[in-house]
Amino acid sequence: MERFSEIYDDFEQDRLSCIEAARILGCSERHFHRLRSRFAEEGLEGLRDRRVGRVSPRRAPDEEEEVSRLYRDRYKGFSVRHFYEYARRYHRLQWSYNWTRIALTRTGTITPQKRGGPHRLRRPRRAMRGMMMHQDGSKHCWFGDELCDLVVTLDDATSEITSAFFCAEEGTNSSFKGLVETIAAHGLFCSLYTDRGSHYFLTSEVGGKVAKEQLTQVGRALRQLGITHIPAYSPEARGRSERMFGTLQNRLVNELRLEGITDMAAANRYLREDYLERHNAQFTVKPEVEASAFTPVAGFNVADVLSVQEERVVAADNTVRYKSLRLQIPPSELRHHYVKAHVRVHHYPDDTLAIFYGPRQIGRYHADGTLMEEEQKQAA
């Protein structure tokens, strides 16, 4: 304002023209005339910006406190985007995401976080669905107060989650279950990208190179199916699945808490029947090429490959020992008995078992080792 007073004096004494005075003040000639009139009538006070302290006529109604109270009372811990989606869906919020974010920030309900971290180049996605799948598990307090694992299988080209479920601890059976669900829904794929967990790879030392010829049960099954198994040597290499788990921990934990879910069966049901469809609809991206690299399974049961397989020799009473179980082989037309025969026990992800003699299944069992009903009927 003092600067204007000096320029105005020079203008009044004809040392500056109107155009020159306006240029020095950084305004238009018209606005300079407007300021002259205000200065003549009110002095320096007339030069203050009259918009300061006034509420814009375009401003949304003052619902900031109401929205903030809704967040604090029911959706505490949700990201702003996640809260905004729920408020729109269930509470008829009409204002924009940006208005919601500013309202929560202005009332002190949330604190904006600074972005940071090193600059990294993102690995390009595979061009087609089914060219590469990711599988990983995340241990977290997903529901209630106890830790458990969420095992997820997703497509690299689209980020579509093809299988997801909670289990007490990830391992060989959880890996097989994710692969069975994915192949049953879409078909065989080209490659699988995982960490170097002991159920995926054998390593001579912690953090070392994987043994390419010493296979785990998962490695053996993938080789049988013709699927390339790719090990990741750093968390950054698994960035796509790591970011996906960040999204799930941010959203799924809060949704399970909101639904009052505290047990694994209910959490898996919610995941399967409610959450996954919405997640894929929102976060799946369009692939570069619309064609699919998935191929149908023909001529064999893929579940028999995706199971733990161990060789056994049949005892004199036609039984096979597996862990703490004694599995009775029923009579068969294939041969009179199986004493001293070499057979193969299959342990499936759902804990059921089967005995194979070559390519033939000669017994199917419940998790407790009892014969399944159809096998008992055949034996009778």
BELCOR-V515428 format. One record per run of one state. SS is the DSSP state (@ for helix, = for strand, . for the rest). FROM is the first residue (numbers start at 1). TO is the last residue. If there is no record, write none. Layout:
SS_FROM_TO, SS_FROM_TO
//
This chain:
._1_1, @_2_12, ._13_17, @_18_25, ._26_28, @_29_47, ._48_63, @_64_74, ._75_79, @_80_90, ._91_96, @_97_106, ._107_128, =_129_129, ._130_132, =_133_140, ._141_147, =_148_155, ._156_160, =_161_167, ._168_171, @_172_186, ._187_187, =_188_188, ._189_190, =_191_194, ._195_202, =_203_203, ._204_209, =_210_210, ._211_216, @_217_225, ._226_227, =_228_231, ._232_235, @_236_258, ._259_263, @_264_283, ._284_291, =_292_292, ._293_294, =_295_295, ._296_301, @_302_305, ._306_307, =_308_313, ._314_318, =_319_322, ._323_324, =_325_328, ._329_341, =_342_347, ._348_352, =_353_357, ._358_359, =_360_365, ._366_370, =_371_371, ._372_372, @_373_379, ._380_380
//
